Amino acid sequence: MSFSDLVQDLVKYSHTLDNYPFACILDAPLLDLASKYAIEPWQAQVKALENRVCPERYIRNYKTITMEMQLDLARSRVLVVGAGGLGGYVIELLVRSGAGRLTVADGDVFEPSNLNRQLLGNTHLVGKPKVKAAHNRAMDVNPFARVETCSTYLQPEDLPGLLPESDLVLDCLGGVEFRQELLQAAREHGRPLVTGFVAGNTGLASTVFPGDQSPAAFWQVGPGP
């Protein structure tokens, strides 16, 4: 079987919907095709989008992004550092929107005090790793996502092995520790970084492209790189 056969099967199992200028496919037949052609679900999703067959779960995205943007999402590789109060919601939005591959890093476990605000936590997961909950939640939400986990707190020496494989870095850390090192490493590897934090009812987000000024002043630490 070849990819030309896969394309024919995509056409065979797709359908059209009113008001959408592309074909659509449901989860079950696309997962079956992934199994039939011995490829991963995220790869089957990419092949579908490359041939303008959109998984029906994403059709409402078309109100805000193009098919080409949806394909970019499916091909993307995102490093998410932190799976707590902010990271949990970010991971949820990424997998629901169609991001293809995520690496989630966090060495923490859930505590009872996390349960008032952290999406991934529940009473049955107290004492359990946050990254494991992130993986399970992502797979429940979207079987076409690929989520790899790192169940330790990242150190500067870990970043050269992670950043070259990432298109985007998301700083969802719970404090100012390690933010400077992460920002510096993203700059050195030419990777854009989105940083954010939540404190009570206040939040801050900043996108830092390579060469941009550091948002360290917002963290109330030194001037940074």
C-alpha positions as CSV (number, residue, x, y, z in Angstrom):
1,M,0.0,0.0,0.0
2,S,1.2,3.5,-0.9
3,F,0.3,7.0,0.1
4,S,-1.5,7.3,-3.2
5,D,-3.8,4.5,-1.9
6,L,-4.2,6.4,1.3
7,V,-5.3,9.5,-0.6
8,Q,-7.9,7.4,-2.5
9,D,-9.1,6.1,0.8
10,L,-9.3,9.6,2.3
11,V,-11.5,10.6,-0.6
12,K,-13.6,7.4,-0.2
13,Y,-14.3,8.0,3.5
14,S,-14.7,11.8,3.4
15,H,-17.9,13.8,3.1
16,T,-19.0,17.3,2.5
17,L,-20.8,19.7,4.7
18,D,-22.8,22.7,3.8
19,N,-20.9,26.0,4.0
20,Y,-17.5,24.5,4.1
21,P,-15.3,24.5,1.0
22,F,-13.4,21.3,1.7
23,A,-14.1,17.7,2.5
24,C,-14.4,16.4,6.0
25,I,-13.7,13.1,7.7
26,L,-14.8,11.7,11.1
27,D,-12.4,10.4,13.7
28,A,-13.2,6.7,13.4
29,P,-12.4,6.2,9.7
30,L,-9.3,8.4,10.0
31,L,-8.0,6.3,12.9
32,D,-8.8,3.2,10.9
33,L,-6.8,4.5,8.0
34,A,-3.8,5.2,10.3
35,S,-3.9,1.6,11.5
36,K,-4.4,0.3,7.9
37,Y,-1.3,2.2,6.6
38,A,0.8,1.7,9.8
39,I,1.2,5.3,10.5
40,E,0.6,7.3,13.7
41,P,-2.7,9.1,14.1
42,W,-1.1,12.5,14.0
43,Q,0.6,11.6,10.7
44,A,-2.8,10.4,9.2
45,Q,-4.2,13.8,10.2
46,V,-1.4,15.6,8.4
47,K,-2.0,13.5,5.3
48,A,-5.7,14.3,5.4
49,L,-5.1,18.1,5.7
50,E,-2.4,18.0,3.0
51,N,-5.2,16.7,0.7
52,R,-7.8,19.2,1.9
53,V,-9.7,16.7,4.0
54,C,-10.3,18.2,7.3
55,P,-11.1,16.1,10.4
56,E,-14.6,17.2,11.3
57,R,-13.6,17.9,14.9
58,Y,-11.8,21.1,13.6
59,I,-14.4,22.5,11.2
60,R,-15.4,25.3,13.6
61,N,-11.7,26.4,13.6
62,Y,-12.4,27.5,10.0
63,K,-14.2,30.5,11.4
64,T,-10.8,31.9,12.5
65,I,-8.0,30.0,10.7
66,T,-7.5,28.7,7.2
67,M,-6.9,25.1,6.2
68,E,-3.3,26.0,5.6
69,M,-3.0,27.2,9.2
70,Q,-4.7,24.0,10.4
71,L,-2.1,22.0,8.6
72,D,0.6,24.1,10.2
73,L,-0.9,23.2,13.6
74,A,-1.0,19.5,12.7
75,R,2.7,19.6,11.7
76,S,3.8,21.6,14.8
77,R,6.0,20.6,17.6
78,V,5.5,22.4,20.9
79,L,7.4,22.3,24.1
80,V,5.2,23.1,27.1
81,V,7.2,23.7,30.3
82,G,4.8,23.5,33.2
83,A,1.6,21.5,33.5
84,G,-0.1,23.3,36.4
85,G,-2.7,26.1,36.7
86,L,-1.6,27.7,33.4
87,G,-0.1,24.8,31.6
88,G,-3.2,22.6,32.0
89,Y,-5.4,25.0,30.2
90,V,-2.7,25.7,27.5
91,I,-2.4,22.0,26.8
92,E,-6.1,21.6,26.6
93,L,-6.4,24.4,24.1
94,L,-3.5,23.1,22.0
95,V,-4.9,19.6,21.6
96,R,-8.5,20.8,21.0
97,S,-7.3,23.2,18.3
98,G,-5.2,20.5,16.5
99,A,-1.6,20.9,17.5
100,G,0.1,17.7,16.3
101,R,3.0,17.0,18.7
102,L,3.6,18.2,22.3
103,T,6.3,17.6,24.8
104,V,5.2,18.4,28.3
105,A,7.7,18.9,31.1
106,D,6.9,19.2,34.8
107,G,8.4,17.3,37.8
108,D,5.5,18.2,40.1
109,V,2.6,16.1,41.5
110,F,-0.9,17.3,42.4
111,E,-1.6,18.6,45.9
112,P,-5.0,19.3,47.4
113,S,-4.4,23.0,47.1
114,N,-4.1,22.6,43.3
115,L,-7.7,21.5,43.0
116,N,-9.3,24.9,43.1
117,R,-7.8,26.0,39.8
118,Q,-5.9,23.4,37.9
119,L,-7.8,21.8,35.0
120,L,-5.8,18.6,35.0
121,G,-6.2,17.8,38.7
122,N,-8.9,15.9,40.5
123,T,-9.3,14.2,43.9
124,H,-8.1,10.8,42.4
125,L,-4.9,12.3,41.1
126,V,-3.6,13.9,44.4
127,G,0.0,12.7,44.7
128,K,0.2,11.7,41.0
129,P,2.5,13.3,38.4
130,K,1.0,16.2,36.5
131,V,2.6,15.2,33.2
132,K,0.8,11.8,33.4
133,A,-2.5,13.5,33.8
134,A,-1.6,15.9,30.9
135,H,-0.9,12.9,28.6
136,N,-4.1,11.0,29.6
137,R,-6.3,14.1,29.3
138,A,-4.8,15.0,25.9
139,M,-5.5,11.5,24.5
140,D,-9.0,11.6,25.9
141,V,-9.6,14.9,24.1
142,N,-7.8,14.3,20.9
143,P,-6.4,10.9,19.7
144,F,-4.6,12.6,16.9
145,A,-2.3,14.5,19.2
146,R,1.1,13.0,20.1
147,V,2.1,13.9,23.7
148,E,5.5,13.0,25.1
149,T,6.3,13.8,28.7
150,C,9.3,14.6,30.9
151,S,8.5,14.0,34.5
152,T,11.3,16.1,36.0
153,Y,12.0,19.8,36.5
154,L,14.0,20.8,33.5
155,Q,17.6,22.0,34.0
156,P,19.6,24.1,31.6
157,E,21.5,21.0,30.4
158,D,18.2,19.5,29.3
159,L,17.2,22.2,26.9
160,P,19.7,21.6,24.0
161,G,18.1,18.2,23.6
162,L,14.5,19.6,23.5
163,L,14.6,23.0,21.8
164,P,16.0,22.0,18.3
165,E,13.0,19.6,18.0
166,S,10.5,22.3,18.9
167,D,8.8,24.9,16.7
168,L,7.5,26.9,19.7
169,V,8.3,27.0,23.4
170,L,5.6,27.8,25.9
171,D,6.7,29.0,29.4
172,C,3.9,27.9,31.8
173,L,6.1,27.8,34.9
174,G,4.6,28.5,38.2
175,G,7.3,31.0,39.4
176,V,10.2,33.0,38.2
177,E,12.7,30.3,38.7
178,F,14.1,28.9,35.5
179,R,12.3,31.5,33.3
180,Q,15.6,33.3,32.5
181,E,17.4,30.1,31.6
182,L,14.5,29.0,29.4
183,L,14.2,32.4,27.6
184,Q,18.0,32.4,27.0
185,A,18.0,28.9,25.6
186,A,15.1,29.7,23.3
187,R,17.0,32.7,22.0
188,E,20.2,30.8,21.5
189,H,18.3,28.1,19.5
190,G,16.2,30.7,17.5
191,R,12.9,29.5,18.8
192,P,10.0,31.8,19.6
193,L,8.7,31.6,23.2
194,V,5.4,32.5,24.7
195,T,5.6,33.3,28.5
196,G,2.8,33.9,30.8
197,F,1.7,33.7,34.4
198,V,-1.4,34.0,36.5
199,A,-1.6,35.6,40.0
200,G,-5.0,35.7,41.5
201,N,-7.2,37.4,39.0
202,T,-4.3,39.0,37.1
203,G,-2.5,37.5,34.2
204,L,0.3,38.4,31.8
205,A,1.3,37.0,28.5
206,S,4.2,37.9,26.2
207,T,5.5,36.6,22.9
208,V,9.3,36.7,22.5
209,F,10.7,36.2,19.1
210,P,14.4,35.6,18.7
211,G,16.2,38.9,19.1
212,D,13.3,40.5,21.0
213,Q,13.8,42.3,24.3
214,S,13.3,40.2,27.4
215,P,10.0,40.5,29.4
216,A,12.0,39.9,32.6
217,A,10.9,43.3,34.0
218,F,7.4,41.9,34.3
219,W,8.7,39.0,36.4
220,Q,10.2,41.5,38.9
221,V,13.6,40.0,38.6
222,G,16.8,41.3,37.0
223,P,17.0,42.8,33.5
224,G,17.6,39.5,31.9
225,P,19.3,38.7,28.6
